[in-house]
Amino acid sequence: LLLQASTGLSLHYLESVLSSMKNSLSFNAGADIDATDCEATPTLFLTRYEYVHLFHTFTDVYNAYEAYQLLAAATPNLRAVNVVFLDGHPRGHLDDMWSLIFGGQVTHVKQLKDVTCYQSAVFVPAGYTCPLFGEDICTAMPVLAKPFLDHVLKVTNTMDIPRIDNKVIILEQVPTVTHPRSDGISTETKLGVGTMTKLQTAILQAVPTADIEFVKYDETLTFAQQIKLVRSASVLIGAYGPEQTLLFFMNNDNNLAGTTLSIELHNESHSMYSEFAKWKEASHLHKRIFVNEILEEKDIATIVDMVKIKLSCKRNLKETFAYLEEVLCED
């Protein structure tokens, strides 16, 4: 496949790219380019349509991994694939995630030569078609997601990080402007800001043995650091936002007693993370708590009750319709 750079601008990136391609089977390669100059490593092409934070990067990477699996099945001893971004996103702090997972080079389309030849090219579906997107696209089937999870844990060297029964991680978002043309800070990044320390104090008062790690969630954390952060946690607490993606990587080893718990603070009627959490093993429970822009005393009391019950429970958990939708031990 030959990809010829285009100077024209279009809102439909993939359409522009497809129109600039030439099938090498019907193209006289010798007249324009030496076939030996073609990139031999299989290459994944994709357009990242969404904001490049952890959740949307996760859905893009998952789709790319499925394409990688198909390539691996058809290509003996495949060790790495390259990635080409067809969008205009600038470099970001999650870019290392791609080379880490796929083992090859990551190239932005603007870095390509006028004409670039690829022996094997695969176009990855858009991230919002990912079955784990959380919009009821597919019935959750953890067994299908497990190979991806295992691969990520392997390349980040986090598979063997043990889970600590009393470990609680509280993520506090650092307010950010989600788009250059935004007129202010996103509401979702204001939930709980400045009040999460009150939650930490309240949990310690109720459960003095809790091992709480308070983390400011910002773009200084690499992908591997984020995975390592949650592997040891039994409870993960954070606002509605991309950091909820980390629940997928919590340690649900079937040999461990108890259930991991993620608590999402939100002011939305719907959350993609409720569906997303269903792709976890059955021994994970995701709870949502509606809050306004700050944590009120009643919100803190609800969270403390959940954490207290979770840390005192050595068996699996189940949901009930009891007061405050508490998380209770099984009989």
Residue, then its C-alpha position, 0 to 999 in steps of 0.5 A: l500500500l502506498l500513502q501519498a501526503s496531501t496538502g488539502l485540509s478536511l474534517h474527515y481525516l480517514e476519507s482524505v487518507l483513503s483518497s490518497m492511497k494506491n493499491s500496490l498490486s495495480f501500481n507500477a511501483g518501479a516508476d515512483i518508488d523502489a519496492t525494497d523501500c517499503e516498510a516491512t513491519p505490519t502497521l496499524f493506522l488509526t484516527r483518534y477522534e476523541y480527546v486524548h485522555l486515558f479513557h479514550t486512549f484506552t478504547d483506541v488501544y483496545n481496538a488496535y489490540e484486536a487488530y494486532q491479534l488478527l495480525a498475530a494469528a496470520t503472521p508467524n512470530l510477529r513481535a511488533v507492529n508499528v502505529v501511524f496516527l492519522d489525526g492532528h493531535p499533538r504529542g501527549h503524555l500517553d503516547d508511550m502507551w502505544s510503543l509499550i503495548f505494540g512494541g513498534q514505532v509510533t509515527h504521526v502522519k505529519q512526519l511521513k514522507d511525500v510517498t510512503c510504502y507499506q507492505s502490510a497496513v491495517f485500519v483500526p476502527a474508531g475508538y467509539t466503536c470499542p465494545l468496552f466503550g460503555e454505551d451498551i454496544c455489546t454484552a460485557m464478556p470479561v473473558l474476551a477482555k482478559p487477553f488484553l488485560d494480561h498483555v498490558l500487565k505483562v508489558t508494564n511489569t505489573m502482573d505480580i504486584p500484590r493487592i493489599d487488603n486495606k489499601v485505599i487510593i483516593l484520586e483527586q483531579v487537577p482541574t484542566v481545560t479539556h479543549p483549547r476552545s473551551d470557555g472554562i474548566s470542565t465541570e467533571t474536573k471540579l468534582g471533589v476538588g479541595t475536599m478529598t482530603k476531608l474524605q481521607t480524614a473521615i475514612l481514617q477516623a472510621v477505619p484507623t487501619a486503612d492504608i490510604e494513598f492520596v494521589k493528585y491525578d494529572e498528566t505527570l503520571t505515565f501510563a505504566q505509573q498509573i497501572k502500578l498505582v492501582r494494582s495494590a489497591s482494594v478500593l479506588i475512589g475518584a470523580y467521574g472522569p478518565e481516571q475511572t478507567l483504572l478500575f479495569f486494572m485493579n487486581n482481581d486474582n481469583n486466588l485472592a479473598g474479597t472483592t475490589l471496589s471502585i467508587e465514582l463521584h458524579n453529577e451525570s445521569h449516565s456514566m459509561y463507567s458503569e457499563f465499562a466495569k462489567w467487563k471486569e471479573a465478577s469479583h469487582l463492584h462499581k458504585r456511583i454516588f451523585v454529588n454536586e461540585i463539592l463533597e457534602e457531609k452526607d456524601i462523605a458518610t456514604i463513602v465511609d460506610m462503603v469503605k468500612i464494610k469493604l475493608s472489614c469483609k473478607r468474603n465476596l461482596k454483593e449489592t443490596f437495596a438496603y439503606l444508602e445502597e450499602v455494599l454488604c458481605e455475603d451470608 
